[in-house]
């Protein structure tokens, strides 16, 4: 069985083609209008598609895609292969649902912690018995840099180039801003892992999202 998964995030859209649980092809950084042609070019043998969106309207995309294949929208009301212990499930974003379900599927029967380093840094905890326990949301890397510039009078915007690591200690205001955002975010991730491993010593950890590559190397 082939299927297509579409993720419309705050910053970029992604689409992936699967054969059962095997990833065959993925496209990153798609504009919304490019998603449908990408899917239709690969519709041969596809039995279903699912769309996750964190806010961008996708009703038209779902309707147009639905004329070619059964299409679902990922929401808290959709039957999921895990139970949830979340107090406000209707407020749970589709990206966080997808992260929890993906983590539970990848490490069935184990405690798993999924970090998504995108516009925001989120983490989701799934307990070994297959229960989604919740997580946390904090600013992502670019949001941290933007906020320090926007909410102060004199601090500059200090964009961090992909693949570059800010020195620690920073020796200029720009380096200090970059170091605080980057190493602070990395420290948050490491602390969170350590905190949960006090409860689940064999905790599995997944890191995904647009800033995952630069964080993973450290």
C-alpha positions in Angstrom: 0.0 0.0 0.0 1.3 3.4 -1.0 0.3 6.6 0.9 1.2 10.3 0.9 1.7 12.4 4.0 1.7 16.2 3.7 2.9 18.6 6.5 2.0 22.2 6.1 4.1 24.0 8.8 4.5 27.6 9.9 7.6 28.1 7.8 7.5 25.5 5.0 5.5 22.6 3.6 6.7 19.0 3.1 5.3 16.0 1.3 6.4 12.3 1.5 5.6 9.2 -0.4 5.5 5.9 1.5 5.3 2.2 0.7 3.8 0.7 3.9 6.1 2.3 6.5 9.1 2.7 4.1 9.9 6.3 3.0 10.3 6.3 -0.8 10.6 10.0 -1.5 10.3 13.4 0.3 10.1 17.0 -0.9 11.0 19.9 1.4 10.3 23.6 1.2 7.2 23.3 -1.0 4.9 26.2 -1.6 1.3 25.3 -1.1 0.5 25.5 -4.8 3.3 23.0 -5.5 1.9 20.3 -3.2 -1.0 19.1 -5.4 1.1 18.7 -8.6 3.8 16.9 -6.6 1.2 14.4 -5.2 -0.6 13.9 -8.6 2.7 13.1 -10.3 3.1 10.2 -7.8 -0.5 9.1 -7.4 0.0 5.7 -9.2 -0.8 3.1 -6.6 -1.5 5.6 -3.8 -4.5 4.5 -1.7 -4.7 7.4 0.7 -3.3 10.8 1.7 -3.2 12.6 5.0 -2.7 16.3 5.6 -1.4 17.9 8.7 -1.5 21.7 9.0 -0.6 23.9 12.0 -2.7 26.8 10.9 -2.6 27.4 7.1 -6.0 26.7 5.5 -5.9 23.4 3.6 -9.6 22.7 2.9 -9.1 23.5 -0.8 -6.0 21.3 -1.1 -7.9 18.4 0.7 -10.9 18.8 -1.6 -8.8 18.9 -4.8 -6.6 16.0 -3.7 -9.7 14.1 -2.7 -10.9 13.9 -6.3 -7.9 11.7 -7.0 -7.5 9.7 -3.8 -9.1 9.4 -0.3 -7.7 12.3 1.7 -7.8 12.8 5.5 -7.1 15.8 7.7 -5.1 15.0 10.8 -7.1 16.4 13.8 -7.6 15.3 17.4 -10.9 13.7 16.4 -9.2 11.3 14.0 -8.8 7.7 15.5 -5.2 7.4 16.5 -3.0 4.3 17.2 -2.2 5.6 20.7 -4.2 6.8 23.8 -3.8 10.3 25.1 -3.5 11.8 28.5 -3.7 15.4 27.3 -6.0 17.7 29.2 -7.1 19.8 26.2 -6.9 17.5 23.1 -8.9 19.9 20.9 -6.1 22.5 21.3 -3.4 20.0 20.3 -1.6 20.9 17.0 -1.5 18.5 14.1 2.3 18.7 14.1 2.4 17.5 17.7 0.0 14.7 17.1 2.0 13.6 14.1 5.2 13.7 16.2 3.7 11.6 19.0 2.2 9.0 16.6 5.4 8.8 14.6 7.5 8.3 17.8 5.2 5.6 19.1 5.2 3.8 15.8 9.0 3.9 15.5 9.6 2.7 19.1 6.6 0.6 20.0 6.5 -0.5 23.6 9.2 2.0 24.7 9.3 5.4 26.2 10.0 7.9 23.4 10.7 11.6 23.4 10.2 13.5 20.1 11.7 17.0 19.6 10.6 19.1 16.7 13.0 22.0 16.1 11.0 24.2 13.8 9.4 27.7 14.2 8.9 26.6 17.8 10.8 23.9 19.7 8.3 21.3 20.9 8.7 18.0 22.6 6.2 15.1 23.0 6.5 12.2 25.4 4.9 8.8 24.7 5.0 6.4 27.6 5.9 2.7 27.1 2.3 1.6 27.4 1.5 3.7 24.3 0.0 6.8 26.0 0.7 10.3 24.8 1.6 12.2 28.0 2.1 15.7 26.7 5.2 17.8 26.3 6.3 21.4 26.1 6.5 24.3 23.6 9.2 27.0 23.6 10.6 29.5 21.0 12.5 28.0 18.1 16.0 29.2 17.1 15.0 31.9 14.7 12.2 33.1 17.0 14.7 33.5 19.9 16.9 35.6 17.7 14.0 37.7 16.3 12.5 38.3 19.8 15.8 39.7 21.3 15.9 42.2 18.4 12.2 43.0 18.4 11.7 43.5 22.1 14.8 45.6 22.9 15.8 49.0 21.8 19.4 48.4 20.6 20.1 44.7 20.1 20.6 43.9 16.4 19.1 41.0 14.5 21.8 38.4 14.5 20.8 35.7 12.0 22.6 32.4 12.3 23.9 31.0 9.0 23.1 27.3 8.3 26.0 25.1 9.2 27.8 27.7 11.4 28.3 27.3 15.1 28.4 30.4 17.3 31.5 30.6 19.5 31.1 30.3 23.3 31.9 32.7 24.8 30.8 35.2 22.2 33.2 38.0 21.6 30.8 40.5 20.0 27.2 41.4 20.6 26.2 39.5 17.5 28.1 36.4 18.6 26.6 36.7 22.1 23.1 36.8 20.7 23.7 33.8 18.5 25.4 31.9 21.3 22.6 32.6 23.7 20.0 31.4 21.3 21.8 28.4 20.0 23.5 27.0 23.1 20.5 27.9 25.2 18.3 25.8 23.0 20.7 22.9 22.9 21.0 23.1 26.7 17.2 23.0 27.0 17.1 19.8 24.9 19.9 18.1 26.8 18.3 19.1 30.2 14.9 17.8 29.1 16.4 14.4 28.0 18.2 14.1 31.3 15.1 14.9 33.3 13.0 12.3 31.5 15.8 9.7 31.7 15.5 9.8 35.5 12.1 8.2 35.0 12.7 6.2 31.8 16.4 5.1 31.8 16.0 3.6 28.3 14.2 6.6 26.8 14.4 6.8 23.0 14.9 10.3 21.5 13.9 11.6 18.1 15.0 15.0 16.7 13.3 16.4 13.7 12.4 19.8 12.2 14.1 22.4 10.1 16.9 23.1 12.7 17.4 19.4 13.5 20.5 19.0 11.3 22.5 21.8 13.0 21.5 20.7 16.5 22.2 17.0 15.8 25.8 17.7 15.0 26.3 19.0 18.5 
